[in-house]
Every structure is written in C-alpha cells, then in structure tokens.
C-alpha cells in the first residue's frame, strides 16, 4: 500500500515539474517576443500563463509591465486589483495600482489610492517609505516629501525618514531643509558623521547650496564637535580659510590634539594654494606648540609656504607667457628669508626627511631663482651621496642632470638621468621625465635610434603629462630618418635653446627653414625661429614671422599656435589689447578645432573686461 502511495506521489510531482518546465519555456518565449518588439504576442502568452497560475508573481509582474508598455491601463488596473484580492496585505500592490493611474494621467486617483494605503497600513512603518518610492519613480518629489514628512510625524523614530527626505530636498534644491535633516541625523547618531559629511559635500558646489548649508550648520554648532568639523570643512569648500582657521583653533583646544588638527588643516590649504593663510597657520603652530612630533613638519610647511608666496610674486614679474625665456634672477632679499627657513631645518633636524627635502628646496631656489648653478650641486649631492634611499634622491639626480645640460656636459647629464631610470623605487613621473630627457640628450649626440627607444618608455602611458611631447618628438625623429644631416642640425638648435642661447639657436632654425631640401623641418623650424625672437623680446619681428606662419594655414601644422602666440605677444609683450583680441578671434574663426580655443576664449573675456 505504501509503495503504491509513493509511486503515485512520484508521478504527481514529476508531472508537476514537467508542467512547471513547460510554463517556464512559454515564459521565455514571451520574453523573446518582447525583445523583438512583438508585445502583442508576448501579452497573449503571459495572459494564458497568469490565468493558469494567478498566484505566480513572475507572471503577474511581466504581464503588468507589458500592459503598461502597450498603454493598456484599464487591463493593468484589473490585473492589480485581482492580485490585491489574493494578497490584500501587500503594500506594493497599492503602490503599483496608484502608479498605473498616475501613468494614465489620473493623478488624483493615484494620490487617493496611495493615501488610502498609508491610512490602512499606518501601523507598518515601512508603508510610507514604500508608497513614497512609487511617487519618486514618477518624479513627483513634492508628493514624496509630503508622505515622508507624514511618516516622521507618525513614527516613533522620526529619523527613519530623514535620509530619504534629505536626498529629496537636495534633488529639489531645497538645501536648507536638506542640511537640517542631515544635521538632525548627526545629532541623533554622531557615528554617522563621516557618511553624512560625504553626502553634504557631494552637492555643496551647487549654486546657493554651500551658503544655505553653512547657515544651518552654525545653528547646530553648540551640540557636538562634529558640527564644528563640518562647518570648518564647508568653509574650506567656500575658500573662506580665515574663518575655518578660527574654528580649527577652537577644535584643537577642545580636543587637546596638540596641534595635529591644525597641521592637517595647514597642509590641506597649502595644497589648495592658499599660501598666505597656510603660512599663518604654520606660524601659529610654531608659536603655540612644543610638540616635537609636529614641529619639524610645521617648520617645513612654514618654509614651503614662504617659498610658494615668493615664487608667485617672482612669476608675476617674469614672462611666463613665453614658450622660452631666460628667467631674471630674483632679488636676494626676497629669496634669502626662504633659504634661511630651510637652513634652520637642516641645522636642527639633521638626517631627517624634512632636512633632506630642505636641502632639495635650497638647491632649487639657487638654481632657478638666483640663476646660481655654480655651487648649487653641493645641496643635491648631499642627498645623492648620503641619502640614496630617500624619496628625494631621484629629484636631486634630475636637477643635477638639468644643471649638467645647462653647462653643456651631456655625458654627465646622461649619467644622472640614467641613474633615475635605474632606481627601483623611483617615482614613475621622475622615471618618465628622465627617459624623456635621455631621449633629448641622445638626439643632441646624433644617436637617434637610442632617442627613439627612450621615447617609447614615455609614450606607453598616455596619462603622462610628457606623453604628447614624446609623441611629437618621436614623429619628427621617424619622419626624418632619411634626412639625418638636417635632423642633426635641428637637434643642435634644440640643445642651444635648452641652454638659453636663443640667438645662436635662431640662426640654425633659419638655416633649416631656408633649405629647400629640409622640407620636413620647415614648419617647426619657422615656429621655433619666431619663438626665439619672442625669447629675445623682439616682438615686432616675431609678430611678422608668426603672421607668415598663420597665413600658411593647413600647409603649416603650427598655424594655430602661431596665431595664439601672436595674441599673447599683443596681450603681454606689446600690451595692445585690441590687437590681442583680434588675433584670438581670428584663431577661433580659422581653427575651430585648435587645442588653444579654450585659452583664447578666456583671454578674450579677460581683455574685454579690462577694456570696458
């Protein structure tokens, strides 16, 4: 008897499984029709499946989706209502029903269904969130906000709805209300601070958002230190560093951080190029704290801030707009206080990382800003000889290589740059720069094959800032394979240019440009010759040369660059704004795909503001 029952059950479940498989095959067929755009056929199949098994949620959802795609709203309503009779406690069904009416254009009916559901299931706190999500799907944010606020009023835990509300206020640009919700969340649970700070900062750059948010956060400042941190962070976003500094001083005292928060703040605003404020913060730390752990870093930050302020002043007085120029030596009284700040570090913190970096910075100041390359090697040699494992070793080697090129000692320069490429721990940017410099050195030595090989190491990473220069140089080397004599001449001129011997370099560029056999080099030689004139302040001659290049249009790939440089000469060299605007506007018209378009437009805007 038992055996017969087992056989019967087995046959029953086998038949059931077989039927289920057949239904699934039919369902997959319907999906295939749907993907092909034959919605009518898909509906026909799924209607049959749903009629056979009205409890199957998969069949129900697919059928409703198809009805909505076909705009059969009445059928969708009947389908959902029949499902409600089967599962009357499923809140989602009321959301779907309201959504169908909403899509059909009957918003009042939709609202009534949603609100009746809220009233019917208000004991379930998730009801309002579910219904509000259906309103959000229809981008009816105001109605969703209304429902969520109702949820806050009804709920024992009003913060259950605050995240959703804050995000909706953010979407609808009601930043004051969003900030209020987020601040209440922090107040209720301070552990959420980091997460909420990220959310606030994600929209703080929207018009008006930061001011409204700061206004709200200030009202919460007395509740918890987190609000002071948040306020300071928002003030930094607004670039109101002075007010942020006041708050960080308060935080440092309240938290007994012994200057560590202030040091982090100072380093942050230094990276944001707010050097004057950074200098004041570093100075405050040095005046008020004796904590040996932070003082060395504060001294280095102080010296670097002084250097950055000096460099900004120096660059404003130098023709940075030129492609090539000889930097004027800075006034010793401007540089010496910076050097002394670094020497103070090397004297007190010998053999430390801050001292090693200070040696590097002193060398760079002498090399680039005092134009003193005679004794400057000593500072770099201290690093390369005594601290070969330091992260600053590769930078010191690079500077020694650059000095060797300036002095015309190419073999020595090659040795320094090769040392960088051989360093296992060299920074990728330093290694890339050294490979590029090696390619230039090899070209100066007429070893063009070695130059090409070194360029391959740079061109491999298109994100590298030097990649474009490497590609341009590589194209030149490859195109000139069969013209080694003119290539050698061109590279000789490039070497003279790097040594700031602009007059000598120009003579060679002109020789190449006038040689009918050197047609590969004509475009770049003409451009370089004009750039040499600019470097030597021969602006009128440069404008004439650049005009000729610009008029060659598509015959010279540097035509757009020539017009751009011409505009720069009028703007900064000759100081004739109208002519500068004319050159930039000509560039916009003649070369609509030029790489210089954005800069030209910006320069036009600035010049017109000054003229008006």
Buried (B, 14 or more C-beta within 10 A) or exposed (E): EEEEEEEEEEEEEEEEEEEEEEBEEBBEBBBEBBEEEEBEBBBEBBBEBBEEEBEBEBBBBBBBBBBBEBEBBEBBBEBBEEBBEEEEEBBBBBBBBBBBBBBBEBBEBBBEBBBEBBEBBBEEBEBBBBBBBBBBEBEBBEBBBBBBBBBBEBBEEBBBBBBBBBBBBBBBBBBBBBBBBBBBBBBEEBEBBEEBBEBBBEBBEEEEBBEBBBEBBEEBBEEBBBBBBBBBBBBBBBEBBEBBBEBBBBBBEEEEBBBBBBBEBBBBBBEEEBBEBBBBBBBBBBEBBEBEEBBBBBBBBBBBBBBBBBBEEBEEEBBEEBBBBBBEEBBEEEBBEBBEBBBBBBEEBEEBBBBBBBBBBBBBBBBBBBBEBEEBBEBBBBBBEEBEEBBBBBBBBBBBBBBBBBBEBBEBBBBBBBBBBEBEEBBEEBBBBBBBBBBBBBBBBBBBEBBBBBBEBBBEBEEBEBBEBBBEBBEBBEEBEEBEEBBBBBBBBBBBBBBBBBEBBBEBBBBBBEBEEBEBBBBBBBBBBBBBBBBBEBBEEBBEBBBEBBEBEEEBEBBBBBBBBBBBBBBBBBEEBEBBBBBBBBBBEBBEEBEBBEBBBEBBEEBEEEEE
